[in-house]
Amino acid sequence: MAIEIKELRIKVNVVEPNENSHFTEKINTVKWQELKTSIVNECASKVLEKIKERSER
């Protein structure tokens, strides 16, 4: 029996590194938003690729 996914919700929590982390450079707010957006877009793209692969079988 096939399963149809009508809605897929993915939740990711990206947090800024704290003072004790290994990052030596500070990232400004705009750059941090760009990085988070990039991560989310890449994750969504990978999920969509996997869904497409499964639907082609």
C-alpha positions as CSV (number, residue, x, y, z in Angstrom):
1,M,0.0,0.0,0.0
2,A,1.4,3.4,-0.9
3,I,1.6,6.3,1.5
4,E,0.8,9.8,0.4
5,I,2.4,12.7,2.2
6,K,0.1,15.7,1.9
7,E,2.1,17.9,4.3
8,L,5.6,17.7,5.5
9,R,6.7,19.9,8.3
10,I,10.4,20.2,9.3
11,K,11.5,22.1,12.3
12,V,15.1,23.0,12.9
13,N,16.6,25.1,15.7
14,V,19.8,26.9,14.8
15,V,21.5,28.6,17.7
16,E,24.3,31.1,17.8
17,P,27.6,29.8,19.2
18,N,28.3,30.9,22.8
19,E,31.4,32.5,24.2
20,N,33.0,29.1,25.0
21,S,32.7,27.8,21.4
22,H,35.6,27.3,19.0
23,F,34.6,30.1,16.7
24,T,37.1,32.9,16.7
25,E,35.4,35.4,14.6
26,K,32.1,37.2,15.5
27,I,29.4,37.0,12.9
28,N,27.1,40.0,12.6
29,T,23.3,39.6,12.6
30,V,22.9,39.9,8.9
31,K,25.5,37.3,8.1
32,W,24.0,35.0,10.8
33,Q,20.5,35.3,9.1
34,E,22.1,34.5,5.7
35,L,23.7,31.4,7.1
36,K,20.5,30.2,8.7
37,T,18.6,30.8,5.5
38,S,21.2,28.9,3.6
39,I,21.1,26.0,5.9
40,V,17.3,25.8,5.8
41,N,17.2,26.0,2.0
42,E,19.8,23.3,1.6
43,C,17.9,21.0,4.0
44,A,14.6,21.6,2.2
45,S,16.3,20.9,-1.1
46,K,17.8,17.6,0.1
47,V,14.4,16.5,1.6
48,L,12.6,17.4,-1.7
49,E,15.3,15.4,-3.6
50,K,14.7,12.3,-1.4
51,I,10.9,12.6,-1.9
52,K,11.3,12.9,-5.6
53,E,13.6,9.8,-5.7
54,R,11.0,7.8,-3.8
55,S,8.1,8.9,-6.0
56,E,10.1,7.9,-9.1
57,R,10.4,4.3,-7.9
